[in-house]
């Protein structure tokens, strides 16, 4: 066994009232850019960490490499690691040995030590919490073996949505500024033990300019040990997706020729995976003889560039072709490609109830996943940490049931031994960084640690007493919003909820068993009673949540806690507002039926709703000032590369959905076009 030793000696202490930092290390790993970048990063972090120490401590970090495995291979190298730590109290000398089969494992091991043992929290790409202890508190010896749950662990930035990184990934005119923003995210990935990054390519890019713009980004990702994936489509028409061919009259070239040309052009950048959607949109078929011919052609073309193809499986319940007997080219394709099994929102593949995309639950996706495994296929799980559109951060709400769901699924996937875990990420503001951060940390397991749904919430909160209150708020959300299905009332209505059934009235997210228009104008006694029970349950959730929130002292200077409390508070106000709107609709209907014996005043009910919205608006105004990326591209109207003319938090700016619901109730207008902000033709791909 060949050993390469690097001694990184860091002296942390007070000398002339200032901490000193001296570093020396050998040059054995000088050719490994990932480790060199990591060591330099660690030095900088430790200088900040040590600035308040009032004792002199010596920290010696020794890297030990078991095997000479490089990271530049088609298969990611083993990157488990062991940390052996001791502390000499007399000499104030700390010794840490990090051992791994690969250099990238050493990288992950060092960052894990900084985060898990020293409390340096890499919770957001733009923010790192660095404690400033007076004394060196890590005095107990330990041996900690840490293993990745999956070979590949990473994130898919869904750039069909106007998110934080969408423009930086797509628009070459951002230049070095855009490149640095994406590189900063790569740093966050590696600091949290992630080794895979993917995004959705859009048709609106200008390839000749975009490829040289993105190449330095890709090169930096590889330096950091990140495998790169590109999401394209065969012929999807929605949301400006990048397609591998065009029909006439746009192009008269044969489809296979177009596909080959586009593959050659895009592979001027080195990719590890291309994940491909073979549907026209989410509800259409992804299998036919024509699609298969083109699928196999793509597979053959990508092999020339050493790129593995991944096939997306969407949530609508469609027949799984892996249940058939495979032979010939199809068998070869399946055995040499990867299957990405997608699920949505805060539901697990094992939940009994998950009323999304016209399904009762997502167990059919679990079946597709096991079919993939049974066919000896490389299999990835592809869940969400936010849904955007009208479900969570666009409303806005901070929905912590995501934490329970993602940890449950990670444990399930780990038990099945799948190859990869890729999270569909749709925004980080309003506390949603907590979901991504937790998922990243849970993708590793230590023999001495048992993960809990709110364990990183506890780290972020820092005060035990406050954490217990946030934990209780999270449990209330799980009990009421998910288990009692209050989410059906809390989500805003989408186009597919209000469109006529003969057009495209699909239940993407949970919704009530009847429309709000029906409740206001045609509801029966039984339906009114159903809505009244919902109001009662909403009131219970609001009362219990407000009681806890009133006891949280978040006036001290803690931006992390402030953001989390704002997220819990505005979710509670959302429930309160929906209760008033439902009460208004029911009262209006009862007056029509002359069943209203309480003489409730509609004006008073609506005034209560408006006051609740105004209270929520104050929180929004505070949070906008704290947005980590330019408000112009995430919180305002902005015509960028996506099919949307605004950033993903534009609807939050003036609580658009809350206002719309008030006006719908007062004016009895429930058509798609009423106060509509979406260019439906553009999103649907019918116009450019």
N, C-alpha and C positions, 0 to 999 in steps of 0.2 A: 504494500500500500504506500503510495507516494504522498508525502505530506508537503504542503506549501504553508509556510507560517508567515503571518503578518502580525506584528505587534503594534497595536495602536494604543499608545500611552497618553492618557489624558489627565492632567493634573488640575483638579478643581479645588480652589481654595481662595482664601482672602490674603492678599499681600498688599500692604499700603491701602487697605480698605477697598481692594478690587480683586475679583476672582482672576486667577491665572489659568491659562490653557496652553499646555505644551504638547505637541503631537509629534511622534516619530513612527514611521512604519517602513517595512521593507518593500521592495518593488516587484515581488513575485507575481502580483496580479496587475501589474501596470498595463497589460494588454486587455484586461477585462474592464471595459468602459462602464458597465453597469455597477460593478463593485467600487470603482474609483469615484463615480458620481455619488454613490451612497455614502462612502467614507467622508467625502467633502461635505455632504449634506448633514451627516451626523455630527461632524465637528461644529458646524454652525449652530445646530440645535443645542448641543451641549454647552456651548459658550453662553447661550441665552439661559439655559437651565441653571447654570452655575453662578449666575451673577449675584445672588443673594446669600450664597453659602458663607457661613462664618467659621468654617473649619477646612483644613487642607486635606483633600482626599485624592488618592491616586487610583485611577481606573485603567486597568490593563485589559485590552480586548485582543484575544488571540483567535484568528480564523484557521480552521483546519479543514482541508479538502480531502475527502476520501478517495475520489476518483477524478481523473482528468477528463471531465465531461464538459464540452462546450455548449453554449446555448443556441448556436446557429445550426439547428437541425430541424428536420420536418416534425419530429416528435419531441415534445418538450421534455427536458431531462428531469430526472428525479430531483425534487427540491425540498424534501423533508429535512429537518434540522434538529439538533440537540444543543441546548444551552446548559453549560455547567458553570455555576457561579459560586464564589466563596468570598468572604470578607474577613480581613485581619483587623480586628478591632484595635489592637495595640498600634499597628503601623498605619492605620486608616488606609488600607490598600484593598481595593476591590479587583477581583480577577474574573473575567468572563471568557470562556472558551465556546465558540460557536463552530459546530461541526456539521458538514453537509456533504452529500455526494456531488453537488454542483456549486458553482460560484453564485448562481442565482439563489440557491438555497441560503447561502451566507448573507446575501442581501436581505432576504426576507427575515432571517433570524435576527439581524441587527435591528431592523425596524420594529420587529416584535418586541425586542428588549426595551427599546425606547418608549414604546407605547404602553405595553402591558406592565412593565416593571417600574419605569420612571414616571409614567403618567403623562407623557407628551402625547396629546390626542390629535390625530390626523383626521378630524371629523368632517372637514369640508375642503375642496380644492383650493379655496381662497383663504381659509382660516385654519390655524393650528393653535391649540391651547398648550402653552408651555408653563408648567408650574415653576415657582421660584422658592424652593425650600431653603430654610435656614441651615438645616443639617442634612447629612447624607443618611437617609432612612432605610436604605436597602442593605441591611446588616445580616440577614439570614441566608444561609447557603441553600442552594436548590439545584436540582437537575431536572430539566424540562424538555421532554421530547415532543415536538410539534409536527403533525402530518397534515398535508393538504387533503381535504375530502375529495377533491376532483383534480384531474390533471390540469384542466383549464378552468380558470375562475376569472370572470370579468363582467364587463358591462356593454350593452348596446345602447348608444345614444340615438334616440328615435328622431332623427333630423327631419322627418316629414312634419314634425311639430316645431314651432318656432321657439326652441329652448335656448338655454344659456350658450351652448357651444355651436348651435346650428349654423349661424352665419360665419363663425370662425372656421368651421370645417368646410363650408361650401364656397365662401366668397373670397377669391384671391386678392381682391382689392384691399383687404385688411392688412396684407403684407406681414411684416415681422410681428406686429401687434397680435394678429390672429394666430400666427404660428406659436407664439409664446403662450397664449391662452390655452391652446390644446396641449402643449408640452407640460404646462402646469397641472393639467388634469392627469396626464401620464404619471407625473410625480406622485400625485395622490393615489393612483392605482397601485403603484409599486410600494409606497409606504404602507398600504393596507393589504399587501400580500397578493395583489391581483396580477395576472399575466396575460390577459386577453382584452382587446378593445375592438369594437365594431360600430359602424354607423350606417345609416341608410343614405345611399347616393341619390341625388335628385337630378332630374332631367334639365333643370335650369342652370346647371354649371356650364362654364365654357371650358371644354376639355383642354384645349391648347394652353390656356393660362392656368387652369386648375392643377394639372399634373405637376408642373415645376413648383407651384406654390405648396402642394401637399407633400412633395417628396422629402423636404427637410423634416417635416413632422413625422413622417413614417420612419425616417432614419433615426430620429431621436427615440422613438418608441422602441426600435430594435436595440439601440444602445442600452435601454433600460430593461431589456429582457421581455418586452411585451410582444406577443403574437398579434398580428393584425388581420381583421376580417372586414370584408366589404359586403354590404347588403344591396343587391340589385334585384330586378324583376325580369321575368321573361316578357310580359306584355301588360303589366298592371296599368290601369288608366287613372287611378285615384291619387290625389295629393302629390302630383308632380314626380312620381316615382321614375327612377332611371330604368328604361327598358332596353333590352338587348336587340330589339328590332322594331322597325316602324312599318306600318302598312302603307300602301299607295294611297293618295298621290304624294305623300311625304317622301317615300323612298320606293324606287322600282327595283332595287337590288333583291336577289333571293334572300330569304330569311337567314339561312345558314351563313351566307356570305356576310350579311350585316353583323350577325353574332360574332363571327370570327374576327371581323374588323374591330369591333368594340372591345372584345377580349384582348386583342393584341395591343390596342391603344392604352387601355387601363392598366395592363400589366407592365407598363414602364415603371410602375411602382411595385415593389415586392410585397405580395400578400401571402398569408398562410391559408386563409379560408375565403371563399365566396359563399355567402348564404343567399339562396335564391327563392323568391316567391314565384310560383308557377301559375298563380291565379290571375284573372283579370281584375277581380276585387275579392274581398274576403269570403263572399258567399258563393262564388262560382267554383266549378270543378277544377281540380289541379291534375287530372289524369285523363288522357285520351291518346289515341295513336299518334296524333300530330304532336301533342305536347311531349310524349315519350321520345319521339324522333329528335326533337329539338333539345330535350333534356340530355340525351345520350351524346349529342353533338357538343353541347356545352362541356360535359364531363370530359370528353376526349380532348377538347381544345385546352381546357384548364390544366390537364395533365402535362401538357408541353411546358408549362411554366411552374410546375411543382406546386400547384394550388389545389387544395382539397375543396370539393363542393359540399355545401350543406343545404339541406332541403327543409323549408319551413312548413310546419303543420299548424294551421290556425284553429281557433276555438270552435267555429261552427261544426256541428256533428255530421261528418261526412264519412262514407265508407273508407276504410283503411286498406290500401292495396297491399300492405305487408301481410295481411291475413291470407292472401292468395299464395299458391305455390309459385315460387319465383324460379325462373330459369333464364339461361342465355344472358343477353346484355343487361336485362333488368336485375338479375341476380348479381352480376358483376358490379353494376352501379350501386346497389344497396350495400354490398360488402365493402365498397371503397369510397363511400360518401358518409356524411353525417346527417342524422335526423335531429332537428331542433323542435322540441315539443313546447308550444307556447300556451300559457294560461294568462288570465287577466284579473286585474283588480286585487282585492284582498282575500281572494278565495284560494283554497288549496285543492290539490287533485284528489283529496280524500274527503272533502266536505260533503255532507249529505245534501246540503242546500247551497247552490250557487246559481241563482237565476240570472244568467248572463248569456247573451248571444243565442237566445231561444233555447237554452238548455236548463234542465233542472239542477244539474251539477256538472262537474268537470271530470267525472270518472271515465268518460270515453277518452279523454286525453291521457289518463293514466294507462288505459288499455293500449293506446298507440305507443306509449313509451315502452311498455313491456314487450309489445310486438317488435319494436325496433331492437331491443336487447336480444330477444329470442332469435332474430335474424342475423345475429353477430354484427350488428351495425354499430358504429360509433354513435353514441346517443348523448344529447345535451338537453338539459332542462332550461326553459326560457320563460320565467315568470316576470311579473311587473312589480315595480316599487312605487309607481304612481300611474294613474290612467289619463290624467289631464282631461281634455274635451269638456265634459260637464260633471265629472265625478268627484274630484278631490281638490287639487291646488288651484284650479281655475274658479272655484266657487267663492271663496276658498274654504277648505277644511283641512285640518291635520288629522288624518285617519290612522290611528295607531294599531288597529287590527292588522294592518300590513305586517307588523313585527311578528305577531303570533303566527300568521300564515306562512311567512317566508321561512321562519325557523322550523316550523313543522315540515314544510316541503324539503328543506335542506336535509333534515334528518332522514326523511323518506328516500331521497335521492342517494344519499350516502349509503344507506342500507342496500340499495339496488346496485351500487357500484358503477354508476354512470360515469361517462368520461368528462363532461363539462357542465358548468353552471354559468349561464349568461343572463344577467338581469336587464330587462327592458326598462330603461330609465327615462322619465319624463319630467324632469325639473327638480330643483333642490331647495328652492325657497320655501317659506312657511314650515320649516322644520323637516322637509322631506329628505334633507341630507342625512337625517338620523336613520332612515330606512336603508339607504344605500350603504352607509357606513356600517350598520349592523350586519347586513348581508355579507359585506366584504370580510368582516372579522369572523363570521360564522362559517366561512368556507374553509377554515382551518380548525383542527381539533387538537387539544392537548390532553394528555392522559390524566392531568390533575384538575382540569376545568370542565364544568358542565354548563353549557350556555343556557341562558334564560332569555325570554322575549325582550325584557327591558334592561338587560345588563349594561348596554351602552347608554341607555337613558340614565342609568345610575351614575356611570362615569361622567357623563356630560353635566349632570346636575351638581355633582360634587358634595352637596349637603344631604346627608341621610334623611333628615326630617323632611326636606323638600321633595326628595326622590319618592318617599313613601306616598306623598300626596299625588304626585304625577302618576305613580303606579296605580293608585286608586282611580284616578281619572281615566287611565288607559283601560282598566278593567271595566269601568262603566261603559266606555265606548264599545268594548267587545260584547258586553251583555246586551246593551240596548241597540246600538247601531248595526252590529252584524247579526247577533243571535236572534234579537227581536225584530230584525229587518227594518229598522227605522231608516236604513239607507234608501229604501224605496221612495221615501218622502224627501230626503235631504238632497239627493242629486237634482241638478237642474235638468229641465227637459231638453232633449236633443231634437234635431230635425226629424229623426226617425221615429220619435215619440209622437210628434204632432202632424206628420204627413198622413194623408189618407191611406187606408190599408191597401188600396189597389196600386199605390205607387211604391212605397218602400217603408212600410211601418214595421220596423224590427225592434225587438227589445234587446238592445245592446247591454244596457245596465239595468239593475233592478228598478222596477216602476210599479206604481199601484195597479190594482186589478181593473181600474177604470180611469178614464182621463179626468183632468181637472175641469175641463169643459163639461163633461158629463156630470160630474159632482155638483157643479154650480147650477146646471139647467135641468137635468133629468134624473137625478139620483133617487133611488127608492129609500124607504125607511131602513131597510137592511144595510144599504150602502152608506147612508148617513151614520148609522150606528157603527159601522166599520171605521169610518173616518173619525168619529168621536172617540173611539177607543185609541186610535192613533194619536189624537191630540192629548189624551190622558197619558199615554206612554211618553210622548215628547215632553210633556210637563214634568213627569217624574225624572226623566234624564236631566232636564235643565235644572230642576231644583237640587238634585243631588250633586251635579257638577258645580253649580254656582256656590253651593255651601262649601265645597272643598277649595275652590278658587279664591274665595274670600279670605281664606286663612294663609295663603301663600304670600310671603313677603318678597316681592321681586323688585324692590325699589333700589337695592344696592346695585353696584356697577357690575352686572353679569349679563353680557349680551346673549350668551347661549341660553340661559334660563329665561330671559325676557322673550326671546323668539319662541321658545317652547310654550311658555305661558300664553303668549299671544295666539299661538296655534290652537291650544286647548280652548281658550276663551272664545275665539271666533267660531269654532265648531259648535260650542254651546249656544252662542247667539244665533247661529244658523238654525239650530233646532227650535229655538224660541220663535224666530221669525216664521218658520214654516208652520208652527202651531197656530200663530195668529192668522196666517193666510188661509189655512184650512178652516179655522173658525169663521172667518169672513165668508167663505164659499158656502159653508153649511148654513150659516145664518141667512144668507141670501136665498138659498133654496127653501129653507123652512118658512121664510116670509112668503115666498111664492106659493107654498102649499098651505099657508096659514096654520103652520104647526108651531110657530114660534110663540110660546107663552111667556118667555123670559124678557121679551122686549129689548133684547140686546141691540145696541146702536152700532150700525155698521161703521159709522165714522169713528167711533171710539176704538173699535177693533183695528181698523186700518191705521189709526194714529199710533196705536201700540206697535204695530208692525214697522211703521216708518221710524219711530223712535229707536227701535231695536236695530234697524239698519244704520241709523246715524251713529249709534254707539259702536257698531262694528266698523263704520267708516273711520272713526278716530284711530282704531287699531291699524287699519289699512294705511292710513296716512303716515303713521309711525313706521310701519314696516317698509314702505316704499323708500324711505330715507336710508334704510339699512340694506337695500338690495345690493348684492355683491357684484353684479354685472350691470352694464349701462341700462338704465331704465328705458331708454329709447328703443332698445332692441328686445327687451323682455316684458316691458310693462306699458308700452304705448303702441300707437299705430306705426307700422314700419313695413314697408314693402321690400321684403328680402327675397330669399330663394325659395321659400315655401309657398304653398297655395293659400296661405293666410296673410292678411294684410296687417298683422299686428303681432306683438310678442305674446308668449303663452300666458302672461299675467295681465294682459290688457283688460280682460273681463273683471279682474279684481279691482282695478283702479277706482272705479266708482260703483262697485258691487252691481254690475250690469244685470246678473241673473236675479238678484233680489228685487231690483227696481222693476224688471220685466214682469216678475210674478205679481207684484202689487198692481201694475197697470193692467195686466191680463184680468185680474180679479175684478177691478173696478169697472173696466170697459168691456168685459166679457169678450175679449179677442184672443183666440187660441189658434190662429193660423200660423204656419211656418214663417211667413214673411213679417209678422208683427215684431217690431223692434229687433229685426234680424241683423246680425253683424257679419254673417258668413257669406262669402261669394260661393254659393252652392255649385254653380256651373264649373267654377275653377277647381274647387275641391274635388268634385266628381270627375274631373279630367275632360269635361266636354268643351272647355275653352282654355286657352293658354293665359 
